[in-house]
Amino acid sequence: MAASAKSFLADAGYGEQELDANSALMELDKGLRSGKLGEQCEAVVRFPRLFQKYPFPILINSAFLKLADVFRVGNNFLRLCVLKVTQQSEKHLEKILNVDEFVKRVFSVIHSNDPVARAITLRMLGSMASIIPERKNAHHSIRQSLDSHDNVEVEAAIFAAANFSAQSKDFAVGICNKISEMIQGLATPVDLKLKLIPILQHMHHDASLASSSRQLLQQLVTSYPSTKMVIVTLHTFTLLAASSLVDIPKQIQLLLQYLKNDPRKAVKRLAIQDLKLLANKTPHTWSRENIQALCESALNTPYDSLKMGMLSVLSTLSGTIAIKQYFSSAPGAAATAARSFDLVKLAQECCYHNNRGIAAHGVRILTNVSASCQDKDLLPLEQDAVFGLEALLVLCSQDDSPGAQATLKITLTCMVKLVKCRPHLSQSVVESLLAQLHSAQDNARILMCHCLAAIAMQLPVLADGMLGDLMDLYKLIGQSATDKKQELLVSLATVIFVSSQKALSTEIKTVIKQQLENASNGWTAYRIARQASRMGNHDMARELYQSLLTQVASEHFYFWLNSLKEFSHAEQCLTGLQEDSYSSALSCIAEALKSYHKGIASLTAASTPLNPLSFQCGFVKLRIDLLQAFSQLICTCNSLKTSPPPAIATTIAMTSGNDLQRCGRISNQALTLSLQMKHSMEEFRNLATRYGDLYQSSFDADSATLRNVELQQQSCLLISHAIEALILDPESASFQEYSSNGTAHVESEYERRMMSVFNHVLEEVESLNRKYAPVSYLASNTCLCNAVIALLKVPLSFQRYFFQKLQSTSIKLALSPSPRNPAEPIAVQNNQQLALKVEGVVQHGSKPGLFRKIQSVCLNVSSVLQSKSGQDYKIPIDNMTNEMEQRVEPHNDYFSTQFLLNFVILGTHNITVESSVIDSNGIIWKTGPKTTIFVKSLEDPYSQQVRLQQQQGQPPSQQQQQRTAYSRF
């Protein structure tokens, strides 16, 4: 629990006082001005931390100018410290506002007589290449320093030349010939040539430049056949091809040629490494002949290390489009059996190799071929894959070494993939896993449990068969409290929860609790309880949360556990629901609501400013409102039963033109009930909208959590649709938009059961609508109540994001102009426009972009008149409000834009700036934040003068009459 809280606090704790920025900068400035070298160096190396805490341009600009001063007047050691700070803070360089001044101070050192000072300056300029790519004085200095007689200066010039070549096309074109002359010149030492050659990888700005660089590299490969030169040249060749894209097929052929013909192992290893790079980057450019040539080299090589490298490239290609190209028969040729291909022969030969790595790549290739080429008859190949996987499983599960564990992970991943694509192989795979669980090492057991859980989630039919073996193993786990044993307890419990899909038996619960009492700590018990909540085993979860309440040291943790206990108890109350027993259903829902209200109070107490638990509170409040809506619907249906409509209700309704009167007696009571049904339908639609808002605000949630929220939203829409189709408007109700389209790929048992309920309810509603033209009140009431009970009988799953935040993303906004005091308004004359600058920084937690990445930020600016001062004038509506939206793409997690706002009406205006993010799929997420400032619109002096003259009875002059407050626009 401490670790969970720590991650929450670490990810949420961005909010430090903004006012501390200036004082922190002044503190560091004091260190820079110190007479002691140690204090100066300490101040310099603390700047990256300052940039991380206050990443806005105004501070970064000031800080970098101070560092440039230190660089200009300090000694070489201080310059080296400034260089390191600049390289660490590369993403903040573009926030420097006074780039000219910064470069001027740094560049002055290039004229020093000290070659070391010049070398540090060149490296400094190279590190700043992204913000000064076209500075001609920097280009000239680099060219000049390449001819220096000092090796340190020349190496620095090479570093700067590489960086500027990557950023500037002009520099790359200008320096290319110079680099070529130096490389080919006899006076240039070989070690310097080896450092110059990698610069050519950046010569990809246009086709002619890339072509000339490629010709030069081709000459070098043939002219300098030494091992080091060939390795450096080939690697530069590959990087240039990968950047310019057009020459990749030629490069693959060249590398394969060296792999086949060059006898040196170092060159072969380099060729394999570069082939792997190209296989990852552009698998579609690999022809059948390329793969065939690689297979032949792998079959013929006697060295295991080289064979493993080639198999690594082939296993990468086997999971891509390249494998389909390889197996597609050539036009006009007869179809060839899959077993006769060299790739398959190679994989089969390697499956039982005495080298674990080679065997792992062999089975991975067989698995990928079986999964990709489903249109071919691959039964023998599938069997080979299963046997190879089982052999590797036996081998690696007994070994505790890191290499064996890595191989085991590959094996288990292949097992899950194979079972997913070929379900008929699942039984033998599961049996082999269960057989090995008892004799395996603890590390291997943990990984095997994860594999079993993944298979059981995909194929629930296999789950029951696992339970007996798993329980036997759970009883056998020793009494030691080592970390591995604790991890194994959690993994095994997870598989048991997945396997016993409906409910845990008393025996299973007793065994788990007994083992936890004997051999576990509180954190292990909490993790198992958390898994129980995710799998819907709420009775088990409640007991575990209850036992942990007295084991925590913080009251926030106590309230958190207490809220989880109450939520589990509430969901447990709903498991006793039965169809056609509506009074007991109401009492169960009332009991659940009672626990939920206790739980939400505890949850609110558990939240802190750094960890507000906003998603958890929002999710639980929606669950409470949903249960209340279900309860109200059942009550309304019961009321309709006690007030049934007469036979002539439909006729009278049609005569009177009031459709709602069909639902009940033509009386005030029946009309009230009908209106209640309409209100209930609107309430469910409102709940669906709120679930949609919760979904949109959960940018950092994992896909399973978002799917869970989506299912809750769909259940609300389903009930509102059923009310409309059965009672309010049967004629216009359409079933097509609610047809099941998400059943193709179901991720969890909870989703599977919810989709089953959705389909069943839709079929019931549709069949009632078709059989009985106006649906009878009794049938419609029964159908609605049974739908509610069926939805509530599926145990709610509390997904990962409820407990754990793996990705954390937040946006910090800064507005200018901004008042010194937040409550103080900014004064603007009503005949002028306010230029509002919005700057923002995207802040990440420990795993940025784990689930989704920010593509752009959407900024909405709106203004509302709060209080009006002065007389009312007839003003165009366009001038009364400001509603603007702009989208900006963050660069290095920073963005800025400007808005021009009109404030024609005198008075105080409230400006709200709200940000939302757009991910790489184009989906908008309402992440916030929302920032507010106040603007006071004042009358401009000239208009004020004219108005005063009019009030005093003096007619304005002709020139004044023509000039009004709005004449400027």
Secondary structure, 3 states (H helix, E strand, C coil): CHHHHHHHHHHHCCCCCCCHHHHHHHHHHHHHCCCCHHHHHHHHHCHHHHHHHCCCHHHHHHHHHHHHHHHHHCCHHHHHHHHHHHHHCHHHHHHCCCHHHHHHHHHHHHHCCCHHHHHHHHHHHHHCCCCCCCCHHHHHHHHHHCCCCCHHHHHHHHHHHHHHHHHCHHHHHHHHHHHHHHHHCCCCCHHHHHHHHHHHHHCCCCHHHHHHHHHHHHHHHHHCCCHHHHHHHHHHHHHHHHHHCCCHHHHHHHHHHHHHHCCCHHHHHHHHHHHHHHHHHCHHHCCHHHHHHHHHHHHHCCCHHHHHHHHHHHHHHHCCCHHHHHHCCCCCCCCCCHHHCHHHHHHHHHCCCCCHHHHHHHHHHHHHHHHHCCCCCCHHHHHHHHHHHHHHHHHHHCCCCHHHHHHHHHHHHHHHHHHHHCHHHHHHHHHHHHHHHCCCCHHHHHHHHHHHHHHHHHCHHHHHHHHHHHHHHHHHCCCCCCHHHHHHHHHHHHHHHHHCCCCCCHHHHHHHHHHHHHHCCHHHHHHHHHHHHHHCCHHHHHHHHHHHHHHCCCHHHHHHHHHHHHHHHHHHHHHHCCCCCHHHHHHHHHHHHHHHHHHHHHHHHHCCCCCCCHHHHHHHHHHHHHHHHHHHHHHHHHHHHHCCCCCCHHHHHHHHCCHHHHHCCCCHHHHHHHHHHHHHHHHHHHHHHHHHHHHHCCCCCCHHHHHHHHHHHHHHHHHHHHHHHHHHCCCCCCCHHHCCCCCCCCCCHHHHHHHHHHHHHHHHHHHHHHHCCCCCHHHHHHHHHHHHHHHHHCCCCCCHHHHCCCCCEEEEEEEECCCCCCCCCEEEECCCEEEEEEEEEEEECCCCCCCCCEEEEEEEEEEEEEEECCCCCCCCHHHCCEEEEEEECCECCEEEEEEEEECCCCEEEEEEEEEEEEECCCCEECCCCEEEEEEEEECCHHHHHHHHHHHCCCCCCHHHHHCCCCCCC
